[in-house]
């Protein structure tokens, strides 16, 4: 499979993963019962459209692919600030409220660091998909 095709397909696979973890009860991998209407709206309107747009931009190539890549990088930075920076540093502490509400009961396999939040398996999966997408898109655009 070529890098252009993978750059197009990976955001769609990420979208499929998002839909599954947002709506299918796979407890303790996810906790769909803990999600309220506010979170559901954010998941549907905040997470899904950018992934579709990124795929469309990579399908069209050229400058559009670079815009799609920028969008992927923004999602990656958001993921880092939501999960990995709090895990390693404990900051910002503001993420703890949502963490306790939505992800307290989900499965975690990473070792705890002090009293920091621990990314659950669901979001480790998100991280793996994102890193893979960034690497493939980078290889496609920079080679």
N, C-alpha and C positions, 0 to 999 in steps of 0.2 A: 504494500500500500504506500502511496507517495505522501510526502509531507503536506502538500496542499489539501489533499482529500482528508487526511487526519486532522488538519487544522479546522476544517469544516465540520467533521463528524464529532470531535471531542466535546464541543459546547453542547451539541444535541444529546450526547451520552450523559453529560453533566446534568442537563435538563431532565432527562429520564430518571436519573438517580434522585434528583431533587423531588420530583413528583412522587416517586416511590416512598422516600423517607418522610415526606410531608403528609401523605394520605393513607399509606398502608400501615396497619398496626403490626410492627415487627418487634414489639417489646421483648426484651430490654434494650435492643439495638436503638430504638427510638421510642418516644413517648407521645404518641399523637393525642392521647387523652388530656395531656397537660397543656396543649396548645389552645389558646383562646381565639376569638374572632379577629382581634387586633393583629396577632401574629400570623394568622391565616392570610389576611389581606396583604401583609407585607411579603409573605412567601410567594403569593400568586402574582401580585403586581410589582413587587420589588425585585424578586429573584428571576422569574421566568422570562420576561421580555428582553432583558439584556442578553441572555444566553441565545435567544432566537436571533436577535440583531447581530451578535458576534458571528454566529454561523452564516447568516446572510452576507455579512461583510467579507468573510473569508471565501465564500462561494464566488463573490464578484471580483476578488483579487485587487491588485493595484493599491491605490491610496486607501481604499475601503478596508483592506486587510490590516493596514497600519492602525486605522481607527479601531477596528475590532481587537487588535492586539492591545491597544491602550485601554480598552474596556476590560479585557481579561486581566491586565495588570492592576487596574483599580479594584476588581473583585478580589484578587490575590492579596492586595494590601489590606482590604477590609477584613478578609479572613485572618490574616496575621494579627491585626489589632483586636479582633474579637476573641481569638482562641490562643494563639501561640505566644504573643507578648504577655498576656495575663498569666499564662501557664508558667513561663520561665521567670517573669519578674514580679508577678503579683499585682501589676498595675495595668490598666486603670481598675480601681476597685468597683467602679460603677457597673461593670459587667456581672458582678456577683448576684445582683437582684434577679436579673433575667435567668442566669444560670441556675439559681436555686428554684425558680418557678418552673422552668421548662426542661432542664436537663439533669436534675438531681438524681433521678431514679434510673437513668440510662447506664448502659454498660461502659465501663472504663477499664482499660488495660495498662495505660501508662502509669508509671509510679508517681505518687503525689510529691509535690515540692512545697514544703512548708504548708501553709493554708491556702495556697493558690488554687484557682479553678483547674480542673483536669479535663482536657478535651475528651469527649466521649468517642466511642468507635464510629458513630455516625459522622462526626466532624473530622475525624482522622481520615475517613473515606473521602470527604470533601477535599481535604488537603492533598491527598494523593492524586485525585482527579485534576485539581488545579495545577499542581506542580507538573504533572504529565502534560497538561494542555499548554502551560507556559513554555516548557522545554520544546515541545513539538512546534508550536507557533514561532518560537525564537529561531529554531533551526530552519524553518521554512523561510522566514523573512530575512535572516542574516546570512544565509548561505547562497 
